[in-house]
Amino acid sequence: MTRGRLVLAAAAVLLLISTAAIGLLPSPHAHVARFLLCYGVAFAAYLVSVRVVLHARAAVVSPVLLLAVCAVAHALLIPARPDLSTDVYRYAWEGHVILHGYNPFAVAPNDTTLAGLRNSDYPFVSHPHMPTIYPPLAQGVFALGAWLHPGVTTLKVLFSLFNLATVLVLFRLLKRRNLPAAYAAMFAWNPLVIVETAHSGHVDALVALLLVLGLDLWEGKRRVSAGVLLGAAVLSKYFAASMMPWLARRRQLLILAVIAAVVVAGYLPFAHAGGRLFYSLREYSENWRFNGPPFLALSRFLGDQMMVRRLLAGAGIAFAVAAAFRERDLARYLYLVTACMLLVSPTVYPWYMMSLMPLLCLFRNRAWIAFSGLVMLSYLVWNTYGATGAWMLPSRWLALEYVPFYALLLAGVARGRETA
């Protein structure tokens, strides 16, 4: 066994041990320091594996072994109770509601008409006064989970399978670009991907799969099929609509029509919600804020949060339009625009990184890879919340999270490795 393979094997073992330790924590949100210690060990093992993969001149890990380690890591966390985030309880509730014939866009969880459906998941449902924010295809997956077996574990299994499927598609996408299949380890072995899917059960795993599938079909010249998958991505999470400027710039009118048709068809079964169809999305875009330094800094300077939201949204749109003219590669365009949206968003939770992680296998970036570890520091908000009741991250933790990231990002720009 070569030195590279030996180091990689040791990193894989350490990754699995630390992942298992996370799964054994009784309540990570109440013991954030312990969680971060375990995660830090897992992330260090991940960084070692990434370094070996990127510097190896020959294949150091077989696709089968890469996929097996990914599968075992997910399996170790699936039995754990979701604790760092309760979003998956909302998913399970909404799937349960749909199976009983109700429209989650029209009826909020705490509505008295749903009182008879309240089960063991209901006490953990976040923002019960608001109808759903999750788009139609996500709702379909929630309903599938409820139909297979009620509860959050089924959804965590489904999302974990989506991640494994993403790895398989990445193998093919990397091959199309004459890149080593081992580069998929940057997604498959990333602790954030594993924790946010198998432990917390976030639907972003579905979005990552659909984007990668759409890109693979696009590069395989199956453009209409790609349009269907990209439309499905929009029906899973709204940010996927950011591809529209690129398609419009290249006059891909047929593909735009396909995406629009898929989106409209997805919303039709829920259309009777009327004005409440996008109520929660408006609330989120106008009021949510967490872990977004540009928004926090500009809000303190200008004193008008709505103005800052519009400025940052305008900056993001301007970047997307400029990138649409500059970039000829759809995958690179999506990578840059997704990264930009994370930079300007007033709200940045760790699982928001899920959509960017597969693209980092194609476009390596030290800053964003590092941020997939640093962003977990935002879970220290649980300490502040427990002590003060305020859902706000202290400045010292924001600095520890973002200063190294911005330094690496600016260093990459200075060396000409990234678009300024």
C-alpha positions in Angstrom: 0.0 0.0 0.0 1.4 3.4 -1.0 1.8 6.2 1.5 -1.1 8.1 0.0 -3.5 5.2 0.3 -2.3 4.6 3.9 -2.9 8.2 4.9 -6.3 8.2 3.1 -7.3 4.9 4.9 -6.4 6.4 8.3 -8.4 9.6 7.4 -11.4 7.5 6.5 -11.3 5.6 9.8 -10.9 8.8 11.8 -13.8 10.3 9.9 -16.0 7.4 10.7 -15.0 7.3 14.4 -15.7 11.0 14.9 -19.0 10.7 12.9 -20.0 7.9 15.2 -19.2 10.0 18.2 -21.5 12.8 16.9 -24.2 10.2 16.6 -23.8 9.2 20.2 -24.1 12.7 21.7 -27.3 12.8 23.6 -28.2 16.4 22.8 -25.7 18.2 20.5 -27.5 21.6 20.8 -27.1 21.5 24.6 -23.5 20.4 24.4 -22.3 22.4 21.4 -18.6 22.4 22.5 -18.6 18.6 22.5 -20.3 18.5 19.1 -17.8 21.0 17.6 -14.9 19.0 19.0 -16.2 15.8 17.3 -16.9 17.7 14.2 -13.5 19.4 14.2 -11.8 15.9 14.3 -14.0 14.7 11.4 -13.2 17.9 9.4 -9.5 17.5 10.0 -9.7 14.0 8.7 -11.6 15.3 5.7 -9.0 18.0 5.0 -6.3 15.4 5.0 -8.2 13.2 2.6 -8.9 16.2 0.3 -5.2 17.1 0.3 -4.2 13.5 -0.6 -6.8 13.3 -3.4 -5.8 16.6 -4.9 -2.0 15.9 -4.8 -2.0 12.3 -5.9 -0.7 11.6 -9.3 -2.6 8.4 -9.5 -5.9 7.1 -8.2 -5.6 6.7 -4.4 -9.1 5.6 -3.7 -11.5 3.5 -5.7 -15.0 4.8 -6.4 -16.5 1.8 -4.5 -14.5 2.5 -1.4 -15.3 6.2 -1.6 -19.0 5.5 -1.8 -18.8 2.9 0.9 -17.2 5.3 3.4 -19.9 7.8 2.5 -22.7 5.3 3.1 -21.3 4.1 6.4 -20.9 7.6 7.7 -24.5 8.4 6.9 -25.7 5.2 8.4 -24.0 6.0 11.7 -26.0 9.2 12.1 -29.4 8.3 10.8 -30.6 6.7 14.1 -29.6 9.9 16.0 -32.4 12.3 17.1 -32.3 15.5 15.1 -31.3 18.2 17.6 -29.2 20.9 16.0 -32.1 21.8 13.7 -35.8 20.8 13.9 -36.6 21.5 10.2 -37.0 17.8 9.5 -39.9 17.6 12.0 -41.6 20.2 9.9 -41.0 18.2 6.7 -42.5 15.1 8.4 -45.5 17.1 9.6 -46.2 18.6 6.1 -45.9 15.2 4.5 -48.4 13.9 7.1 -50.8 16.8 6.3 -50.6 16.3 2.6 -51.5 12.6 2.9 -54.7 13.6 4.8 -55.7 15.9 1.9 -54.7 19.3 3.3 -52.6 22.0 1.5 -49.6 23.0 3.6 -49.4 26.3 1.7 -52.9 27.2 2.8 -53.0 25.9 6.4 -50.4 26.6 9.1 -49.5 23.7 11.5 -51.2 25.4 14.5 -54.5 25.9 12.6 -57.3 24.3 14.6 -58.5 22.4 11.5 -55.4 20.2 11.8 -55.7 19.6 15.6 -56.9 16.0 15.0 -53.7 15.3 13.0 -51.2 16.3 15.7 -48.8 13.5 16.4 -45.4 13.1 18.2 -43.7 15.2 15.6 -45.9 18.3 16.1 -44.3 19.7 19.3 -41.0 20.0 17.4 -42.5 21.8 14.3 -40.8 25.2 13.8 -42.8 28.3 13.2 -46.2 26.6 13.6 -48.0 29.9 12.9 -46.7 30.0 9.3 -47.8 28.0 6.3 -45.0 26.1 4.5 -42.1 27.8 2.7 -40.9 24.7 1.0 -41.7 24.4 -2.8 -43.9 21.7 -4.3 -41.3 19.0 -5.2 -40.0 19.2 -1.7 -43.6 18.7 -0.5 -43.8 15.6 -2.7 -40.8 14.1 -1.1 -42.1 14.9 2.4 -45.4 13.1 1.4 -43.4 10.1 0.0 -41.6 9.8 3.3 -44.9 9.9 5.3 -46.4 7.3 2.9 -43.4 5.0 3.3 -43.3 5.3 7.1 -44.3 8.3 9.3 -41.6 10.1 11.1 -38.2 11.8 10.6 -36.1 8.7 10.2 -37.6 7.8 6.8 -36.8 11.3 5.5 -33.2 11.1 6.7 -32.8 7.7 4.9 -34.3 9.2 1.7 -32.0 12.3 1.9 -29.0 10.1 2.6 -29.8 8.0 -0.5 -30.0 11.3 -2.5 -26.4 12.1 -1.3 -25.2 8.7 -2.5 -26.9 9.2 -5.8 -25.2 12.6 -6.1 -21.8 10.9 -5.6 -22.6 8.5 -8.4 -23.6 11.3 -10.8 -20.5 13.2 -9.8 -18.4 10.3 -10.9 -19.9 10.6 -14.4 -19.7 14.4 -14.4 -16.0 14.4 -13.4 -15.3 11.8 -16.1 -16.9 14.1 -18.7 -14.4 16.8 -17.6 -11.4 14.5 -17.5 -11.1 14.9 -13.8 -10.3 12.0 -11.3 -13.4 10.3 -9.8 -11.6 10.6 -6.4 -12.5 14.4 -6.5 -16.0 13.3 -5.5 -14.6 12.8 -2.0 -14.8 16.6 -1.6 -18.6 16.1 -1.4 -18.9 12.5 -0.3 -16.6 12.7 2.8 -17.5 16.3 3.8 -18.7 16.2 7.4 -21.1 19.1 6.8 -22.8 17.1 4.0 -23.0 14.0 6.2 -24.2 15.8 9.4 -26.7 18.1 7.7 -28.3 15.2 5.9 -28.0 12.0 8.0 -28.3 13.8 11.4 -30.4 16.9 10.8 -32.2 15.6 7.7 -32.2 18.7 5.5 -34.0 18.7 2.1 -31.0 20.5 0.5 -29.7 17.0 -0.4 -32.5 16.8 -2.9 -31.5 20.2 -4.4 -27.9 19.1 -4.7 -28.9 15.9 -6.5 -31.2 17.6 -9.0 -28.6 20.3 -9.8 -25.8 17.7 -10.5 -28.2 15.6 -12.5 -29.3 18.6 -14.6 -25.7 19.6 -15.2 -24.8 16.0 -16.2 -27.6 15.9 -18.7 -26.8 19.4 -20.0 -23.2 18.4 -20.7 -24.4 15.2 -22.3 -26.3 17.4 -24.8 -29.7 16.2 -23.5 -30.9 19.8 -23.1 -34.6 19.3 -22.7 -34.2 16.6 -20.1 -31.7 18.9 -18.3 -34.4 21.6 -18.4 -36.8 19.3 -16.7 -34.3 18.5 -13.9 -33.3 22.1 -13.5 -37.0 23.0 -13.2 -37.4 20.3 -10.6 -34.5 21.9 -8.7 -36.4 25.2 -8.6 -39.4 23.2 -7.3 -37.1 22.0 -4.5 -35.5 25.3 -3.5 -36.2 28.7 -5.0 -32.5 29.8 -5.3 -32.1 27.3 -8.2 -33.9 29.9 -10.4 -30.6 31.8 -10.4 -29.7 29.9 -13.6 -32.3 31.9 -15.6 -30.0 34.8 -16.5 -27.4 32.5 -18.0 -30.0 30.6 -20.1 -31.6 33.9 -21.2 -28.2 35.3 -22.2 -27.7 32.3 -24.5 -31.3 32.5 -25.8 -32.1 29.0 -24.6 -35.8 29.8 -25.1 -36.9 26.2 -25.3 -35.1 25.3 -22.1 -36.5 28.3 -20.3 -40.0 27.3 -21.5 -39.4 23.8 -20.2 -38.3 25.0 -16.8 -41.3 27.4 -16.6 -43.7 24.6 -17.6 -42.3 22.3 -14.9 -42.5 25.0 -12.2 -46.1 25.9 -13.2 -47.1 22.2 -13.3 -45.6 21.7 -9.8 -47.6 24.6 -8.3 -50.9 23.7 -9.8 -52.0 21.1 -7.2 -51.4 23.8 -4.5 -52.7 26.8 -6.4 -55.9 27.0 -4.3 -53.8 28.5 -1.5 -54.1 31.7 -3.4 -52.3 34.6 -1.8 -50.8 32.4 0.9 -48.8 30.4 -1.7 -45.7 32.6 -1.2 -46.6 34.1 2.2 -43.8 32.5 4.1 -41.3 33.1 1.4 -42.1 36.8 1.7 -41.8 36.7 5.4 -38.4 35.0 5.1 -37.0 37.5 2.6 -38.2 40.5 4.6 -37.5 39.5 8.2 -35.2 36.5 8.6 -31.6 37.3 9.5 -28.8 35.2 11.0 -25.1 34.7 10.5 -24.7 37.1 7.5 -21.9 39.6 8.2 -22.4 41.9 5.2 -26.1 42.3 6.2 -25.3 42.9 9.9 -22.5 45.4 9.1 -24.5 47.4 6.6 -27.6 47.4 8.8 -25.6 49.0 11.6 -24.1 51.5 9.2 -27.2 52.5 7.3 -29.8 51.8 10.0 -32.4 50.6 7.5 -32.6 46.8 7.3 -35.1 46.7 4.4 -32.8 49.0 2.4 -29.9 46.7 3.1 -31.8 43.7 2.0 -32.6 45.4 -1.3 -29.0 46.5 -1.8 -27.7 43.0 -1.2 -30.3 41.5 -3.4 -29.4 44.0 -6.1 -25.8 43.2 -5.8 -26.6 39.5 -6.1 -28.7 40.1 -9.2 -26.0 42.3 -10.8 -23.4 39.6 -10.2 -25.6 37.0 -11.7 -26.2 39.1 -14.8 -22.5 39.9 -15.2 -21.6 36.3 -14.7 -24.1 35.3 -17.4 -22.2 37.4 -19.9 -18.8 36.3 -18.8 -19.1 32.6 -18.1 -19.7 30.1 -20.9 -19.8 27.1 -18.6 -23.2 26.6 -16.9 -21.6 24.6 -14.1 -19.1 27.3 -13.3 -21.8 29.9 -13.6 -23.9 28.1 -11.0 -20.9 27.7 -8.8 -20.1 31.4 -8.8 -23.7 32.6 -8.4 -24.4 30.1 -5.6 -21.3 31.3 -3.8 -22.3 34.9 -4.3 -25.7 34.3 -2.9 -24.2 32.8 0.2 -22.0 35.9 0.5 -24.8 38.4 0.3 -27.6 36.5 2.1 -28.8 38.0 5.4 -29.3 34.4 6.6 -26.6 31.7 6.4 -27.2 28.4 8.0 -24.7 25.5 7.6 -27.0 23.4 5.4 -27.2 26.3 2.9 -23.7 25.1 1.8 -25.1 21.8 0.6 -25.9 23.2 -2.9 -22.4 24.5 -3.3 -20.5 21.4 -2.2 -21.0 19.2 -5.3 -19.7 22.1 -7.5 -16.5 22.3 -5.4 -15.6 18.9 -6.8 -15.4 20.6 -10.2 -14.0 24.0 -9.1 -11.7 23.5 -6.1 -11.6 26.5 -3.8 -9.8 26.5 -0.4 -11.9 29.3 1.1 -15.2 27.5 0.5 -13.9 24.1 1.6 -12.6 25.7 4.8 -16.0 27.5 5.3 -17.8 24.1 5.3 -16.0 23.6 8.5 -16.0 27.1 9.9 -19.8 27.6 9.4 -20.5 25.0 12.0 -19.4 27.6 14.6 -22.7 29.2 14.0 -24.3 26.5 16.1 -22.8 28.3 19.1 -25.9 30.4 18.8 -27.6 27.7 20.9 -25.4 28.8 23.9 -26.6 32.4 23.4 -30.2 31.4 22.9 -30.1 29.3 26.1 -28.7 32.1 28.2 -30.5 35.1 26.8 -33.4 33.9 24.5 -31.9 35.8 21.6 -31.2 34.0 18.3 -28.0 35.9 17.6 -24.4 34.9 17.2 -22.0 37.1 19.3 -19.4 39.1 17.3 -16.4 37.1 18.5 -17.9 33.9 17.1 -18.8 35.6 13.8 -15.2 36.8 13.6 -13.8 33.4 14.3 -16.1 31.9 11.6 -15.6 34.5 8.9 -12.2 36.2 9.2 -10.3 33.0 8.1 -12.8 32.5 5.3 -12.6 36.0 3.9 -8.8 35.9 4.2 -8.6 32.7 2.1 -11.2 34.1 -0.4 -9.3 37.3 -0.9 -6.0 35.5 -1.2 -7.5 33.4 -4.0 -8.8 36.5 -5.8 -5.3 38.1 -5.4 -3.7 35.1 -7.0 -6.2 35.3 -9.9 -7.8 32.0 -9.0 -11.2 33.4 -8.6 -13.5 35.9 -10.1 -13.4 39.2 -8.2 
